[in-house]
Amino acid sequence: MQQETSYWNENMLIGIILAMERDDLVMTVARNIEAAMARKGTNPAEVARRAHLNPTAVYDILSGKSRSPKLDTLNKIAVMGLNMPVSALLVEPSEDELSQELVETLGLLGPDDRRRFLTMLRAWSGGAASA
């Protein structure tokens, strides 16, 4: 099992946590868990099972109901449930990562749903997405 206990990692995590508003941090964590589950083809119940947590703990983080998740819980979700470092849950994805996630997600849609999505995106962006 992977452990993130080094002095540097703990201080880095504390710095990130202090630099972000609590609600922003919880939203970032939830988005990153959702994205990781999508990439790995898993779901909250399976992540909770692997992490030896009650599924409610994962669902509460994802829904925003848990406004102050414990670092130990996040560590279990990341390391045991998703096989990734806990620090990956705490950072905003880069533009390249967002673009890749968008392409992968759109690839999961059928042709009709992709057309509908593109129509909505064009309407939302004022036509800028038609190029």
N, C-alpha and C positions, 0 to 999 in steps of 0.2 A: 504494500500500500504506500502510495506516495504521500509524504508529509511535507508541509511548508512551514518549517519551524525556525528557519535561520533568522538571525537578528535583522539582516537587511530586509528580508521579505516582510517581516512583522512591521518594521518601521515604515516601509513603503506602503503597506496596506493602511496603517494608521494615518499616514499623510494623505492618502487618497480619500479616506473616509472623512477626515476633518475638512478637506477642501471642498467637499460636495455637500449640498443640502441633503438632509435625510430622505425626503421624498424623491428627489432626483436620483439618489443612490439606489433606493428600492426599485424605482422604475427601471433603471439601468440593469440592475441585477435580474429583474423579472424578464426584461427583453433578452438579455444574454442567455438566461436559462432556456427560454422559448426557442431562441435561435439554435442553441446547442442541441436541444432535443430534436428539432427539425432536421438538423444536419445528420444526427445519429439515428434518426428514425425511431425514436422512443417517445414515451409519454410520461406525464407526472407520476402516475402510479408505479411505473417501472423504475423511474429514478428514485422514488422513495423506497421501494423495495431494496434496490441495490445499496442505498445509503443507510439502510436500517432505520428509517424514519417513518412516522405515521404519514400517510399520503396527505392528510390535512395540512401538514407543515409546508409541503411543496405547493399545494393549491393556494394556501393563504399568501405565500410570497408572490405567486404568479398573479393573483387577483388584486394585490395591493392591500389586502386585509391585514397582513402582518407588516406593520410599519417599522418595526425594529427587530429584524431577524438576527438571531445570535450568529456570531462569526463561526462558532462550532457547527451550527446547522448548515451555513453556507459552505463551509469546508467539506462536510459530508456530502452535500449535494454535488459539489464540483468534483471532488477527488474520487469518491466512491460511486456516485450516481452517474456522473458524466465523463469520468476519466480525464479530467483537465484540472489545471491549477486554479485555486480559488481566486487568484488575482485576475483571471480571465473574466470572471463575473462582474468585476468592479470597474472595468474601463469601458468607455464608449468605443464602439467599433469604428475603424477607420473608414474613409470614403471607399477604398477598394473593397473592404470587407462588406460594406453595405451594398455596393454594386453586385458583388458576387452572390450575396444572399438573395437579392432581388431577382437575378437571373435564375438561380436555382429554384426559387419559389415559383416564378412564372413557368418554369419548365414542368412543374407538377400539375399545372392546369391543362385542361383539354383545349383544343383549338377554339371552340366557341367561347369558353370562359376567357381565354387570352384576348380575343377580339373585344369582348365586353369590357375587360379591364383596360385595354388600350383606349377604347372610346371614352371611358370615365376619366382616365388620366389626361387625355387631350382636353376634355371639357374642364377639368379641374385646373390645368395649367394654362388655360387660355389659348390652346392650340400649339403651344411651344413644343409639345411632344410629338408633333406630326412629322417631324424631319426624320 
